[in-house]
Amino acid sequence: MRIFDWTTTHQLLPYRELADELRAVLHDKRAGIAVAPQRLVLPLGDGGVLLAMPAADRDIAITKLVTVHPHNAARGLPSIHGEVIVMDAHTGERLLLLDGRAVTARRTAALSLLAAQMLAGEEAKRGPLLIIGAGVQGRAHLEAFGQWLPACDAFVFSRTFGDAEALAHEARMQGINAQAIGIVNDVLPTCGIVVTATTSRQPVLDDRVREGALIVAVGAYSHEMAELPASLVRRAQVFVDTLEGAQAEAGDLIQADVDWSRVTPLEAIQTTEPPPVAPAPAAPGSPIVFKSVGHALWDLAAARLAARKSAPS
């Protein structure tokens, strides 16, 4: 079994290639080729959780084990630890061990990128981009969207302004025109795409988003957490990574008492050939919300890409 650390796992998972692989997995999910049960969530001490996430297609099987401890930042530790074991589906042979934090960061941002490719209108793509949260997911989303929209201006907000400044500086070194801000709601009405990547239990923005804006909410992962105000969720077109996962874990939608009959899973609009299918036109002034809570199939997509790219030539 080959073992890949944080750096090498990152290198095996370029965002745009991974977005394409996620599109392929969505197709395989609809065809019944790629399968995964709902993930097991086991509460741990001090607000932590252990997530066990298996998935398989015809060729490989994976299990991701992840622990999430929101209070680790105060301890000087990462909030997420994990690994992804990649196996041969025919023999059970262990093939790869991937860094779980790197897989989670890359596949989550790549899925958001795929959703934006499907859902964002031309005005939204012209930006500016707003990233709320300067942790691992904030960084990954800024990288992914910065590569997709290289001419777009970006704002970065964090509860700790120094963290936002550090991430904005890092982004500028990569050629992204990024600027740290101290107040979200001052720039919110101008932004075309907004990414919320925090562990907040309370909304991190208000409802002053502009017409046709795309809000990508990736931080809240339990019914007790909500990054978006209920009024925004109720008036938006709502899309999710998976309906079953969102109904169990998407606190943003659960707390808003969303009408699940109008919530659309991403697989319902995806195609295997570009250009992607566009959603129905929004009502005037209606934003678009994409909420993801994670799924083992997204880790399967990352494992498939990593296995191909690491195969001996």
Buried (B, 14 or more C-beta within 10 A) or exposed (E): EEEBEBEBBBEBBBBBBBBBBBBBBBBBBEEEBBBBEEBEBEEEEEBBBBBBBBBBBEEBBBBBBBBBBBEBBEEEEBBBBBBBBBBEEEEEEEBBBBBBBBBBBBBBBBBBBBBBBBBBBEEBBBBBBBBBBBBBBBBBBBBBBBBBBEEBBBBBBBEEBEBBBBBBEBBEEEEBBBBBBEEBEEBBEBBBBBBBBBBBBEBBBBBEBBBBBBBBBBBBBBBEBBBBBBEBBBBBBBBBBBBEBBBBBBBBBBBBEBEEEEBBBBBEBBEEEEEBEEBEEBEEEBBBBBBBBBBBBBBBBBBBBBBEEBEEE
